[in-house]
Amino acid sequence: MNIQNSEKLFERAKKVSPGGVHSPVRGFRGVGGTPRFIESAKGVTLKDADGNEYIDFCMSWGPLLFGHQDPDISEAVKLALGRGWSYGTAERYSLEFAETLTQKIPFIDEIRFVSSGTEAVMSALRVARGFTGRTKILKFDGCYHGHVDSLLVRAGSGLAEMASPDSAGVSPQTAAETLVCPLDDELALESCFASYGPELAAAIIEPLPANNGLLIQKQSFLEKLSQLCKKNGTVLIFDEVISGFRVALGGMAEISHIKPDLVTYGKIIGGGFPVGAYGGRRELMNQVAPVGAVYQAGTLSANPVAMSAGHAMINKIIRENPYAKLAELTEWFCAELEKRAAQHLPYPSHLQRFGSLFWSVCNSPSSEIIRRQDQIPAQQKPLFADFFHAMLNRGVYFAPSGYEVGFLSTAHTKAHLEQVLSLASDAMIEIAKHEHR
Ligand SMILES: Cc1ncc(COP(=O)(O)O)c(C=O)c1O
């Protein structure tokens, strides 16, 4: 595959931006090699600067539930552009979108739009602290919530421990306000609440953890968390930046029948444009300025073009309810991929999947469901990198990291997937030949 233009662009980009990218995983550090510079995308197809085409399973990291350039979203954006693209005032587009969301999602009384998932999480934490007058936050090992300082922390081992910063630039004092518990461990959770419950402003969780592989949690674990939050007056925040509108209209809250006090959204809610949102119980949302004392603002918040894109996306979801079909197709695709892996790969592997999300686990038998970060096989990174490149060279684009999930969209047809399966068999046969195995 000729990638000369991508290589040249990457060299130029590295001179003017850190690592040549504007978000770290795009830089291919997790898999090595040169990131493809994409020039256009339509349906399931990405086209790079050398004219190579790829069937895309990254889908802009999740937002593109209907594929690239969905015509309904495209139409809404074009109409919006004709009305001007930023007013900095009250307008009807965010109002109408907020009305749709609050009508359709029963536990959201009020919602505030921001411009990213990170901003949504940061704001929700502030609301929880403002409401409770407490400072400590509980998060879970392996859950990512954007680059909010207080959540960029690594777990201490074992039972909830004071966390240390996971990123330079986060002060130990900030990290010290965050407690980290393992996922899938009800005893650790109970013990954490027994020690710190009355000090905890919020517990934040990805109810479908999808940033360290796909660590599907048991219903009982989510229920236990919800009960402990209620008992201790701790605000339960579901971070549904990935799972919101991806697994169901009401996300994991709808599927688990657990009502969070606050929810955070990003990705799909903007239809591929920069939108985040946080919402929930009125009592909590009434803390937010200008009604309450918790300050939160944004020059481009509720940008009318992004609102129109997001609203078109959510309206289309409401009209088409794509979830059952997407889940069925994903299940079929993963099962077929597993069959080929069993036949060709020199190591055991399986795919963990939920709805239209999937994650390939290398060097792990299918009988072992991985629910915690520390259960991820040590060989995941290099083995996935091999598979990733073998597929990339054949025109299939997975997210460039063994710890990221893949997404199907309604633009993926069975014919696309059959093509990918055939390419995957070919890739696996090549991998099996590699000398070092
Ligand atoms: C669960 C979760 N929360 C928060 C974020 C941060 O969102 P953003 O990248 O829009 O800031 C992400 C991003 O991947 C996420 O997956």
The ligand as a MOL file (V3000), in Angstrom:
LIG
                    3D

  0  0  0     0  0            999 V3000
M  V30 BEGIN CTAB
M  V30 COUNTS 16 16 0 0 0
M  V30 BEGIN ATOM
M  V30 1 C -16.7490 7.7140 28.7400 0
M  V30 2 C -16.0850 8.9680 28.2720 0
M  V30 3 N -16.2000 10.0850 28.9990 0
M  V30 4 C -15.6470 11.2450 28.6040 0
M  V30 5 C -14.9380 11.3300 27.4330 0
M  V30 6 C -14.3630 12.6230 26.9950 0
M  V30 7 O -15.0640 13.1060 25.8820 0
M  V30 8 P -14.3560 14.1470 24.8830 0
M  V30 9 O -13.2790 13.3830 24.1840 0
M  V30 10 O -15.4710 14.5880 23.9880 0
M  V30 11 O -13.8290 15.2550 25.7200 0
M  V30 12 C -14.7800 10.1910 26.6470 0
M  V30 13 C -14.0220 10.2400 25.3910 0
M  V30 14 O -13.7070 9.2550 24.7670 0
M  V30 15 C -15.3790 8.9780 27.0640 0
M  V30 16 O -15.2700 7.8570 26.3430 0
M  V30 END ATOM
M  V30 BEGIN BOND
M  V30 1 1 1 2
M  V30 2 1 2 3
M  V30 3 2 2 15
M  V30 4 2 3 4
M  V30 5 1 4 5
M  V30 6 1 5 6
M  V30 7 2 5 12
M  V30 8 1 6 7
M  V30 9 1 7 8
M  V30 10 2 8 9
M  V30 11 1 8 10
M  V30 12 1 8 11
M  V30 13 1 12 13
M  V30 14 1 12 15
M  V30 15 2 13 14
M  V30 16 1 15 16
M  V30 END BOND
M  V30 END CTAB
M  END
